[in-house]
């Protein structure tokens, strides 16, 4: 099996929802930075730069994915409301072991499987009104870029060979551990659980990680100056983010299962390749969503898919509200009651937005802005809207401009469209 430029597909993003400008600007965004373990105020320039790790498309996006990308959608919206342009980049791991294994198990072509599931992901993101990345970049279209990046790392002396595969030496990783702050025992345990190969013979250190995988029979491979093969896992995001955003971009993010090894190892690669630091000014990680007492994951098979909820008739805005009811740093469990609560909230908000007059909504705008600027406190923002809606439906106020400002606030900052 081989890869070829002849069937190369350049990844495309999904349509962007319209954003209505709100009066004045919101304040600066503070988030919990994993690398420092503290709440930090982000300080972008005119353009805020954000990289978020994308899915491996061997199954449709589940609610855990949706919760993650909704979190970074809030970052995007708060930054824009504060007056920044946002340069948002996201990758897609469209060739990797889990994808190839799923394709083999189901008798599908891995490229067709990836293409189909990426389209489901796009459709879900568009339905949930997630602002799309400027660059939505696949691994397959980035083979040459990644191979060049690995060669650059090899020139620094940090790379060695094991049976044709190329490994990054953890001993040559500057600042290794500065993102996760884990001890060696914890690193080894997580490395084994999350796709690493600590027990492989021939490695200098069990924590050394695979940069380039030489061709195996029956697996896709590409011709490069490194030889025929394909990338390892962590290196794709280092290479793509460096090309698209440069070093020192404002925020790097994903689910909290990416803190180690993915973000730790990717940061080490970027620092070694450039001789500078940090890779990112802030690292933001989103807690896991559970189902039936366990983390929602493909390996466990305990998944609730956005696409399945939509096909069953769920309003995407009710799904979005169900997710927004939880703070991004707190793990939680999905139940059918979550969706029902989102549906009830959506109906009340829509009823209030349809009123001819209502209480002054300027204080509501200020409260929602303040809640989101304070570490993306979406539950507090929802509570502020609920309070205003209760007063409005109770007959309070008489401002004819208030329902429109409430609709725009909810739409622009929370991404919830109240039109039916």
BELFENVEN-V463242 format. One record per residue. N is the residue number from 1. RES is the residue in three letters. NEAR is the number of other ideal C-beta (glycine too) atoms within 10 Angstrom. Layout:
BEGIN
N/RES/NEAR, N/RES/NEAR
END
This chain:
BEGIN
1/UNK/12, 2/UNK/10, 3/UNK/21, 4/UNK/10, 5/UNK/11, 6/UNK/5, 7/UNK/8, 8/UNK/12, 9/UNK/13, 10/UNK/9, 11/UNK/20, 12/UNK/10, 13/UNK/17, 14/UNK/18, 15/UNK/8, 16/UNK/11, 17/UNK/16, 18/UNK/8, 19/UNK/17, 20/UNK/10, 21/UNK/10, 22/UNK/18, 23/UNK/9, 24/UNK/11, 25/UNK/12, 26/UNK/22, 27/UNK/15, 28/UNK/13, 29/UNK/27, 30/UNK/17, 31/UNK/24, 32/UNK/17, 33/UNK/20, 34/UNK/22, 35/UNK/22, 36/UNK/13, 37/UNK/9, 38/UNK/9, 39/UNK/11, 40/UNK/17, 41/UNK/12, 42/UNK/22, 43/UNK/11, 44/UNK/21, 45/UNK/9, 46/UNK/7, 47/UNK/12, 48/UNK/23, 49/UNK/24, 50/UNK/27, 51/UNK/28, 52/UNK/26, 53/UNK/23, 54/UNK/28, 55/UNK/21, 56/UNK/20, 57/UNK/26, 58/UNK/23, 59/UNK/19, 60/UNK/21, 61/UNK/25, 62/UNK/23, 63/UNK/24, 64/UNK/22, 65/UNK/23, 66/UNK/27, 67/UNK/22, 68/UNK/27, 69/UNK/25, 70/UNK/25, 71/UNK/27, 72/UNK/24, 73/UNK/23, 74/UNK/23, 75/UNK/26, 76/UNK/23, 77/UNK/22, 78/UNK/24, 79/UNK/23, 80/UNK/20, 81/UNK/24, 82/UNK/17, 83/UNK/11, 84/UNK/21, 85/UNK/13, 86/UNK/20, 87/UNK/18, 88/UNK/24, 89/UNK/21, 90/UNK/26, 91/UNK/24, 92/UNK/23, 93/UNK/22, 94/UNK/27, 95/UNK/24, 96/UNK/21, 97/UNK/16, 98/UNK/16, 99/UNK/22, 100/UNK/20, 101/UNK/12, 102/UNK/19, 103/UNK/17, 104/UNK/12, 105/UNK/9, 106/UNK/9, 107/UNK/6, 108/UNK/14, 109/UNK/10, 110/UNK/21, 111/UNK/17, 112/UNK/10, 113/UNK/19, 114/UNK/27, 115/UNK/13, 116/UNK/13, 117/UNK/22, 118/UNK/22, 119/UNK/13, 120/UNK/16, 121/UNK/24, 122/UNK/19, 123/UNK/16, 124/UNK/24, 125/UNK/25, 126/UNK/16, 127/UNK/20, 128/UNK/22, 129/UNK/20, 130/UNK/22, 131/UNK/22, 132/UNK/19, 133/UNK/25, 134/UNK/16, 135/UNK/18, 136/UNK/21, 137/UNK/25, 138/UNK/23, 139/UNK/27, 140/UNK/24, 141/UNK/16, 142/UNK/21, 143/UNK/23, 144/UNK/14, 145/UNK/18, 146/UNK/25, 147/UNK/23, 148/UNK/16, 149/UNK/24, 150/UNK/26, 151/UNK/16, 152/UNK/17, 153/UNK/25, 154/UNK/17, 155/UNK/10, 156/UNK/13, 157/UNK/10, 158/UNK/22, 159/UNK/22, 160/UNK/16, 161/UNK/12, 162/UNK/16, 163/UNK/8, 164/UNK/14, 165/UNK/20, 166/UNK/23, 167/UNK/22, 168/UNK/28, 169/UNK/18, 170/UNK/22, 171/UNK/11, 172/UNK/17, 173/UNK/21, 174/UNK/13, 175/UNK/15, 176/UNK/18, 177/UNK/15, 178/UNK/18, 179/UNK/28, 180/UNK/23, 181/UNK/14, 182/UNK/17, 183/UNK/9, 184/UNK/12, 185/UNK/8, 186/UNK/12, 187/UNK/21, 188/UNK/17, 189/UNK/13, 190/UNK/18, 191/UNK/22, 192/UNK/14, 193/UNK/11, 194/UNK/13, 195/UNK/17, 196/UNK/22, 197/UNK/17, 198/UNK/15, 199/UNK/9, 200/UNK/14, 201/UNK/7, 202/UNK/11, 203/UNK/19, 204/UNK/13, 205/UNK/13, 206/UNK/16, 207/UNK/21, 208/UNK/26, 209/UNK/27, 210/UNK/21, 211/UNK/27, 212/UNK/26, 213/UNK/18, 214/UNK/17, 215/UNK/18, 216/UNK/14, 217/UNK/6, 218/UNK/8, 219/UNK/18, 220/UNK/19, 221/UNK/19, 222/UNK/22, 223/UNK/16, 224/UNK/19, 225/UNK/9, 226/UNK/20, 227/UNK/15, 228/UNK/13, 229/UNK/24, 230/UNK/24, 231/UNK/28, 232/UNK/23, 233/UNK/23, 234/UNK/25, 235/UNK/26, 236/UNK/28, 237/UNK/31, 238/UNK/27, 239/UNK/28, 240/UNK/26, 241/UNK/27, 242/UNK/21, 243/UNK/16, 244/UNK/20, 245/UNK/22, 246/UNK/13, 247/UNK/16, 248/UNK/14, 249/UNK/22, 250/UNK/23, 251/UNK/25, 252/UNK/29, 253/UNK/26, 254/UNK/23, 255/UNK/22, 256/UNK/18, 257/UNK/18, 258/UNK/25, 259/UNK/19, 260/UNK/23, 261/UNK/25, 262/UNK/22, 263/UNK/26, 264/UNK/29, 265/UNK/29, 266/UNK/28, 267/UNK/28, 268/UNK/28, 269/UNK/26, 270/UNK/26, 271/UNK/20, 272/UNK/23, 273/UNK/21, 274/UNK/16, 275/UNK/9, 276/UNK/12, 277/UNK/16, 278/UNK/18, 279/UNK/30, 280/UNK/26, 281/UNK/17, 282/UNK/24, 283/UNK/25, 284/UNK/25, 285/UNK/22, 286/UNK/26, 287/UNK/20, 288/UNK/17, 289/UNK/25, 290/UNK/19, 291/UNK/19, 292/UNK/10, 293/UNK/7, 294/UNK/11, 295/UNK/17, 296/UNK/21, 297/UNK/17, 298/UNK/16, 299/UNK/7, 300/UNK/12, 301/UNK/9, 302/UNK/16, 303/UNK/19, 304/UNK/19, 305/UNK/17, 306/UNK/25, 307/UNK/16, 308/UNK/13, 309/UNK/20, 310/UNK/16, 311/UNK/9, 312/UNK/8, 313/UNK/6, 314/UNK/17, 315/UNK/19, 316/UNK/18, 317/UNK/25, 318/UNK/21, 319/UNK/25, 320/UNK/24, 321/UNK/26, 322/UNK/25, 323/UNK/24, 324/UNK/23, 325/UNK/16, 326/UNK/21, 327/UNK/16, 328/UNK/25, 329/UNK/16, 330/UNK/9, 331/UNK/12, 332/UNK/15, 333/UNK/15, 334/UNK/22, 335/UNK/14, 336/UNK/8, 337/UNK/9, 338/UNK/21, 339/UNK/20, 340/UNK/12, 341/UNK/15, 342/UNK/23, 343/UNK/17, 344/UNK/12, 345/UNK/21, 346/UNK/21, 347/UNK/12, 348/UNK/16, 349/UNK/25, 350/UNK/19, 351/UNK/13, 352/UNK/25, 353/UNK/21, 354/UNK/13, 355/UNK/17, 356/UNK/8, 357/UNK/14, 358/UNK/27, 359/UNK/23, 360/UNK/15, 361/UNK/24, 362/UNK/15, 363/UNK/12, 364/UNK/24, 365/UNK/24, 366/UNK/15, 367/UNK/18, 368/UNK/29, 369/UNK/22, 370/UNK/15, 371/UNK/21, 372/UNK/23, 373/UNK/21, 374/UNK/15, 375/UNK/18, 376/UNK/27, 377/UNK/19, 378/UNK/23, 379/UNK/14, 380/UNK/16, 381/UNK/25, 382/UNK/22, 383/UNK/15, 384/UNK/21, 385/UNK/25, 386/UNK/14, 387/UNK/14, 388/UNK/27, 389/UNK/23, 390/UNK/12, 391/UNK/15, 392/UNK/25, 393/UNK/14, 394/UNK/10, 395/UNK/11, 396/UNK/13, 397/UNK/17, 398/UNK/11, 399/UNK/15, 400/UNK/11, 401/UNK/12, 402/UNK/23, 403/UNK/21, 404/UNK/14, 405/UNK/19, 406/UNK/25, 407/UNK/21, 408/UNK/19, 409/UNK/27, 410/UNK/28, 411/UNK/21, 412/UNK/21, 413/UNK/24, 414/UNK/25, 415/UNK/22, 416/UNK/25, 417/UNK/18, 418/UNK/18, 419/UNK/9, 420/UNK/8
END
